[in-house]
């Protein structure tokens, strides 16, 4: 999942924190190889400014998943993500009045 902080009012890290507070595992997307110390200075071919992998790393998160997740567990993850987004939207509306 990717999150545009300007549109959502929260970052992917805020959503990860909200999920962690409910004991739901989530994490940032893997760091691209060209950003890891081992590959520092290695040839890197960009297809666009910043590259797709950079954008995914900057705003992406991996949600709890698995073939054994029940619909109830999936709904719980969805609910916490929705609450994190709704809380920030309500907070922005309150301050814009």
N, C-alpha and C positions, 0 to 999 in steps of 0.2 A: 504494500500500500504506500502511496506517496501523499505527502501533505504539503500544500502550498501555504506557508505561514501567513502570507499577506491576505489570502482569501479566507482561510480557516480561523485566523486569530490565534492559533496555537501551532507549535512546531511538532515534528514527529517525536522529539524527545519528551515534550509535554504529554503526549498520548502514551508513550512508553511508561512514564511515571504514573499516570492514572491507572494503567493496567497493572503495574507492579503493586500499587496500593491495594488492589483487589486480588492479589496473588495470582495474576494472569501473566504468563511469560510472553514477552515480546522483546525485540532487540533491533538495533539499527541494521540496515542492510550491510553486507560485507564491504569492507574497505577495498576499493579497486587496487589491483596489483601495482599499477604505476605510482600509487601514493604510499606504498609500503616501503620501509627503509631498505629492504633487501634489493628492491628494484630501482632505487633512487639513481638517476642518471642513465637508466636503460632507455633504449629507443621506444618512443611512444608515438603512435600515429593517431591524431585527432581527426574525427570525421566532421566535427563542428566545434565551435568555441566552447570550451569546457568539457565537452563530451557527454555522452549519455550516462556512462558509469559515474561520472562526477555528480551529475544531477540526482541520480538515484541514491548515491551515498549521502548527499546533502539533505535530502528530504524523504527518504524511504525508511520504512520499518517492516519487519517481518512479524506478523501476528502469530499467536498460538495456532497450531494446526496439527493435523494428524488424521489418519484414516479411521482411528477409533474415537474421534470426538463425536459426542452425541449432538443432536440438534439443540438441546438445552444448553450445552457448553458453548456451542457456536453463538447462540442467542445472547448468552452472558457476555461474551467478548464484544459482540456488536453493541450491546446496551452500554457497556463502559465507554467504548469509543464515541458513541452518540452523546453520552452524558458529558464527556470531555469537550466535545465540540459545542454542544448546547450551552454549557456553563460559560464558555468564553463568549459566545454570541450574546447571551443575556447580559454578561458583564459589560460588553461593548455598548449595548443598547442603553444600559443604565447610565454610563458615563457620557453618552452622546446627547442626553436630554438637557 
